[in-house]
């Protein structure tokens, strides 16, 4: 089968860089999208789906045949709350950079034999689109590329996703034929969730990018332009997934409540009108507390938002500046008060607190944890990860130059306590203990 494209980049040789526009020019091809297994110390399904890959497959299916292999989905091992799944895992040897880390390391996904057997039953694809997420998950990407190369030697393998965008030169060494450099807004109106068959939950992005520029966040790199989708687009995306059986929807937005009068409130009204109380909604990425006044809190409750995550980061003014000044103490206290008045319990008001930022004082983290407890919320620690290209990457990279060449060192699970030399594992554990139970 011939593959027709507008350029000659798909005959340019190994390790060539391509763009999403090049991929959208594919015609008459058998395409296989692949979400690799995760290799890490820990992994949790927070309504995790390879959304960029699914948008791309939906964009391409009119002119090509498409199929999906999601290794995380294939490892589902029993339902958790709100449609999420437990993910099967098995322990593997730690890579050399983690030799001193006193934790067990896992492969989250099916074993090699299971994936190989599933691939062997598929019709051989012409092009394989492999996605990637965290930079420090690249070993799972490398593992699946090697397996795909063995089973489908004639197929062209294209690597894209977050890791490929943030570390393109490193990604080019993993064995794919092509690496997608740069990102673009999806060309499809909704992701190809039907490739899973019936689904328990859906995912939605009502906007792309973020109007803020926090020093630790890669959103501005991955989505240089902030754009809010129309109400009709958002409802169409959600409706497509509820028709497949989803009764839970997680919003992936970085700024869901921004412009709430013009967009969020109308969206909630429409969702209530269409689904009543039959659709449960979730905000795993964290909400800007400045936006949560009394009306907003009541709207969240009336619209059946079950999972509320709040972004506080820190009450330290220096750290707050790195968060684009999104929040102040008074605003957080008012937001939790409003949520509690709307019927939410303290455990519903989980609040992200940053730890391990360059130059951050441990006492300020403790003060922030206690502040959250004092105001009726529940603190949830978010450990800093130095992300290439962000303003807060340079200081850690000057201190630890290997961060520039070894993405495994960027792992938030171990960077703070093993590589930064700013905080010990014992100190980090003390902070974690403070978030699990309030000190008497």
C-alpha positions in Angstrom: 0.0 0.0 0.0 1.4 3.4 -1.0 1.5 6.3 1.5 0.9 9.6 -0.2 2.2 12.8 1.5 2.7 16.4 0.4 6.4 16.3 1.2 9.3 13.8 0.9 10.0 13.8 4.6 8.8 10.2 5.0 11.6 9.1 2.7 14.3 11.4 4.2 16.0 8.7 6.2 16.2 7.6 9.9 15.8 10.0 12.8 14.3 12.8 10.6 12.2 15.5 12.3 8.7 16.0 11.0 5.7 18.1 12.0 2.1 17.4 12.8 1.3 18.9 9.4 3.4 16.2 7.7 1.4 13.5 9.6 -1.9 15.1 8.6 -0.9 14.7 4.9 -0.9 10.9 5.2 -3.3 9.2 2.8 -4.2 5.5 2.2 -2.1 4.2 5.1 -2.7 1.6 7.8 -1.9 3.5 11.0 -1.4 2.1 14.5 -1.3 4.5 17.5 0.6 3.3 20.5 0.6 4.5 24.1 3.7 2.9 25.7 3.8 1.3 29.2 5.1 3.5 32.0 8.3 2.7 33.8 8.6 4.5 37.1 8.5 4.2 40.8 4.8 5.0 40.9 1.9 5.6 38.6 -1.8 6.4 39.2 -4.6 6.6 36.7 -6.0 10.1 37.1 -8.3 9.6 34.1 -5.2 9.0 32.1 -5.6 8.9 28.3 -3.1 9.7 25.5 -5.3 12.6 24.4 -2.9 14.1 21.8 -2.6 10.7 20.1 -6.3 10.2 20.1 -7.0 13.6 18.6 -4.4 12.8 15.9 -6.0 9.4 15.1 -9.4 11.0 14.8 -7.9 13.6 12.4 -6.4 10.9 10.2 -9.1 8.3 10.1 -11.1 9.8 7.2 -8.2 9.1 4.8 -6.5 6.2 6.5 -7.4 3.1 8.6 -6.5 3.5 12.2 -6.0 1.2 15.2 -4.9 1.7 18.8 -2.7 -0.1 21.3 -2.8 1.6 24.7 -0.4 -0.4 26.9 -1.7 1.3 30.1 -5.3 0.5 29.2 -4.3 -3.1 28.3 -3.0 -3.4 31.9 -6.3 -2.5 33.6 -6.7 -4.6 36.7 -10.0 -3.6 38.3 -12.1 -0.5 38.6 -11.4 2.2 41.1 -13.6 5.2 41.8 -15.3 7.2 39.1 -14.4 4.9 36.2 -10.7 4.9 36.8 -8.7 1.6 36.6 -6.0 0.0 38.7 -2.9 -0.7 36.5 -1.1 -4.0 36.6 2.6 -3.8 37.3 5.7 -5.9 37.8 9.0 -4.9 39.4 12.0 -4.5 37.1 15.6 -3.6 37.6 16.3 0.1 38.3 18.3 1.9 35.6 21.8 3.0 36.6 20.9 6.7 37.4 18.5 5.4 40.1 21.0 3.0 41.7 21.1 5.0 44.9 17.4 5.4 45.2 16.0 3.3 47.9 12.7 2.5 46.2 11.3 -0.2 44.0 11.0 0.4 40.3 8.1 -0.9 38.1 6.9 -1.6 34.6 3.2 -0.5 34.5 1.7 -2.4 31.7 1.4 -5.9 30.3 4.4 -8.1 30.1 6.4 -8.4 26.8 4.8 -11.7 25.8 1.3 -10.4 26.2 1.9 -7.3 24.1 3.8 -9.2 21.5 1.0 -11.7 21.2 -1.5 -8.9 20.8 0.6 -7.2 18.1 1.1 -10.4 16.2 -2.7 -10.7 15.7 -2.9 -7.2 14.1 -2.7 -6.5 10.4 0.8 -5.1 9.8 0.7 -1.2 9.9 2.4 1.1 7.4 3.0 3.8 10.0 3.1 3.5 13.8 2.5 6.6 15.8 4.1 6.3 19.3 3.2 8.9 21.8 5.1 9.9 25.0 4.3 11.9 28.2 6.8 12.5 31.0 10.4 13.0 29.9 11.5 10.5 32.5 9.2 7.8 31.2 11.3 7.4 28.0 12.5 3.9 28.9 9.0 2.6 28.4 9.0 4.4 25.0 12.3 2.8 24.1 11.0 -0.6 25.2 7.9 -0.5 23.0 9.8 0.9 20.0 12.2 -2.0 20.1 9.3 -4.5 20.3 7.4 -2.8 17.5 10.5 -2.9 15.3 10.9 -6.6 15.9 7.3 -7.5 15.1 6.7 -4.9 12.3 10.1 -4.4 10.6 8.7 -2.8 7.5 6.6 -0.1 9.3 7.8 3.4 9.8 7.8 4.5 13.4 7.0 8.1 14.3 7.6 9.3 17.9 5.6 12.3 19.2 4.1 13.6 22.4 5.3 15.7 25.3 8.7 14.1 25.8 9.4 14.3 22.1 8.5 18.0 22.1 10.6 18.9 25.2 13.6 16.6 24.4 13.6 16.2 20.6 17.4 15.4 20.3 17.2 12.8 23.1 14.1 11.3 21.6 15.8 11.0 18.2 18.1 8.4 19.7 15.4 6.0 20.8 15.1 4.1 17.5 12.1 5.7 15.8 12.3 6.6 12.1 10.9 10.1 12.7 10.3 12.4 15.7 7.6 15.0 15.7 9.1 18.3 16.6 6.7 21.0 17.9 3.0 20.8 18.6 -0.2 22.1 17.2 -3.8 22.3 18.2 -5.8 19.2 17.3 -7.4 19.2 13.9 -10.2 16.9 15.1 -13.2 18.0 17.1 -12.9 15.2 19.6 -10.5 12.3 20.4 -11.0 8.8 18.9 -12.2 7.3 22.2 -14.3 4.8 20.3 -11.1 2.9 19.6 -11.4 1.6 23.2 -15.0 0.3 22.6 -17.3 1.1 25.5 -15.7 3.5 27.9 -16.2 4.3 31.6 -14.9 7.8 31.5 -14.2 10.6 29.1 -11.6 13.4 28.9 -12.0 16.9 27.7 -10.0 20.0 27.0 -12.1 23.1 26.7 -9.0 25.2 26.1 -5.5 24.8 24.8 -2.5 26.4 26.6 -2.6 28.7 29.6 -2.7 32.5 30.0 -0.3 32.2 33.0 3.5 31.7 32.8 4.5 29.8 35.9 8.3 29.3 36.1 8.0 25.5 36.7 5.3 24.7 34.1 5.8 23.6 30.4 2.3 24.6 29.3 3.6 27.7 27.5 6.2 25.6 25.6 3.8 22.9 24.6 0.9 25.3 23.7 2.5 28.7 22.9 -1.0 30.2 22.2 -3.9 30.2 24.7 -7.2 29.5 23.0 -10.6 28.8 24.5 -12.8 26.5 22.4 -16.4 27.4 21.7 -19.2 26.1 23.9 -20.5 24.0 21.0 -17.0 22.4 20.5 -16.8 21.5 24.2 -20.3 20.0 24.3 -19.7 18.1 21.1 -16.5 16.5 22.6 -18.2 15.5 25.8 -21.3 14.3 24.0 -19.3 12.0 21.7 -17.8 10.3 24.7 -21.0 10.0 26.7 -22.5 8.3 23.7 -19.8 5.6 24.2 -20.9 5.0 27.8 -18.8 7.5 29.7 -20.5 8.7 33.0 -17.4 10.5 34.3 -15.6 13.3 32.5 -12.2 14.7 33.5 -11.2 18.2 32.4 -7.6 18.4 31.4 -7.6 22.3 31.2 -5.0 24.4 32.8 -7.4 27.3 33.3 -10.9 25.9 33.3 -12.5 28.7 35.4 -10.9 31.6 33.5 -13.7 33.7 32.0 -16.3 31.7 33.9 -19.1 34.1 33.1 -18.7 33.8 29.4 -17.8 30.0 29.2 -17.8 27.9 32.4 -21.3 28.9 33.6 -22.9 28.4 30.2 -21.1 25.0 29.9 -22.4 23.9 33.3 -26.0 25.0 32.5 -25.9 22.9 29.3 -24.4 19.9 31.0 -27.1 20.0 33.7 -29.8 20.4 31.0 -28.5 17.4 29.0 -27.5 15.0 31.7 -29.2 16.1 34.9 -27.2 14.4 37.6 -26.1 11.5 35.5 -22.6 12.9 34.6 -19.9 13.2 37.2 -17.2 15.7 36.6 -13.6 16.0 37.7 -10.7 18.6 37.7 -7.5 16.7 38.4 -5.2 19.5 37.1 -6.2 22.0 39.8 -8.5 25.0 39.8 -7.4 28.6 40.3 -8.9 29.5 43.7 -9.2 33.2 42.8 -12.1 32.3 40.6 -14.0 30.3 43.3 -16.5 32.8 44.7 -19.8 31.8 46.2 -21.6 31.4 42.8 -18.7 29.4 41.3 -18.7 27.0 44.3 -22.4 26.5 44.1 -22.2 25.9 40.3 -19.5 23.3 40.8 -21.7 21.5 43.4 -24.9 21.8 41.3 -23.1 20.5 38.2 -21.9 17.4 40.0 -18.2 18.1 40.1 -17.0 15.3 42.3 -13.3 15.7 42.3 -12.1 19.2 43.1 -8.3 19.9 43.1 -7.2 23.4 44.2 -3.9 25.1 43.2 -2.2 26.9 46.1 1.5 26.0 45.5 2.8 28.1 48.4 1.9 31.0 50.8 5.6 32.1 50.5 5.4 35.4 48.5 8.6 34.5 46.6 7.2 31.1 45.5 3.9 32.7 44.7 5.6 35.0 42.2 6.8 31.9 40.3 3.2 30.9 40.1 2.3 34.1 38.2 0.7 35.5 41.4 -2.3 33.3 40.8 -3.3 33.1 44.5 -3.0 34.8 47.9 -3.8 33.5 51.3 -7.1 35.4 51.6 -8.3 34.1 48.2 -7.5 30.5 49.2 -9.3 30.8 52.5 -12.3 32.3 50.8 -12.4 29.6 48.1 -12.4 26.8 50.7 -15.1 28.6 52.7 -17.2 28.9 49.6 -16.8 25.3 48.7 -17.6 24.1 52.2 -20.7 26.3 52.2 -21.7 24.6 48.9 -21.6 21.2 50.5 -18.1 20.0 49.9 -16.3 18.2 52.7 -12.6 18.9 53.7 -11.4 15.8 51.9 -13.1 17.2 48.7 -10.8 20.2 48.8 -7.5 18.6 48.2 -4.9 21.3 47.6 -1.7 21.1 45.6 1.4 22.4 47.4 4.8 22.6 45.8 7.9 21.1 47.4 11.5 21.1 46.2 11.5 24.2 44.1 15.0 25.8 43.7 15.8 27.9 46.7 12.6 26.9 48.5 12.8 26.8 52.3 11.4 23.6 53.8 9.8 25.6 56.6 7.7 27.5 54.1 6.4 24.2 52.8 5.5 23.2 56.4 3.8 26.6 56.9 1.8 26.1 53.7 0.7 22.6 54.7 -0.5 23.9 58.1 -2.2 26.9 56.4 -4.3 24.5 54.3 -5.3 22.5 57.3 -6.1 25.6 59.2 -8.5 26.8 56.5 -10.4 23.5 56.1 -8.7 22.0 53.1 -6.5 18.9 52.7 -2.9 19.4 51.6 -1.5 17.3 48.7 2.2 17.5 48.0 3.4 18.1 44.4 7.1 17.5 44.1 9.0 19.8 41.8 10.3 18.4 38.5 12.9 20.4 36.5 11.3 20.5 33.0 13.6 21.4 30.0 12.9 24.8 28.5 11.1 26.3 31.6 12.6 29.2 33.5 13.1 27.1 36.6 15.1 24.5 34.8 18.3 26.5 34.4 19.3 26.7 38.1 19.0 23.0 38.8 20.8 22.2 35.5 23.7 24.5 36.4 23.9 22.6 39.7 23.4 19.2 38.1 24.5 19.4 34.5 23.5 15.8 33.8 19.8 17.0 33.9 20.4 18.4 30.4 21.3 15.0 28.9 19.5 12.4 31.2 15.7 12.9 31.5 15.6 10.2 34.2 17.1 12.7 36.6 14.0 15.0 36.0 11.7 12.5 37.8 9.6 14.4 40.4 9.4 11.2 42.5 13.1 11.3 43.2 14.6 14.6 42.0 13.9 16.6 45.2 15.1 14.0 47.7 17.9 12.3 45.8 19.3 14.6 43.1 18.7 18.2 44.1 20.7 18.0 47.3 18.3 20.6 48.7 16.1 18.2 50.7 16.7 14.7 52.1 14.5 11.7 51.7 13.8 11.9 55.5 12.7 15.6 55.2 10.5 14.8 52.3 8.9 12.0 54.2 8.2 14.3 57.1 6.4 16.7 54.7 4.3 13.8 53.2 3.4 12.7 56.7 2.2 16.2 57.5 -0.2 16.0 54.5 -1.7 12.7 55.7 -2.6 13.7 59.2 -2.7 17.0 60.9 -0.1 17.6 63.6 -1.7 17.9 67.0 
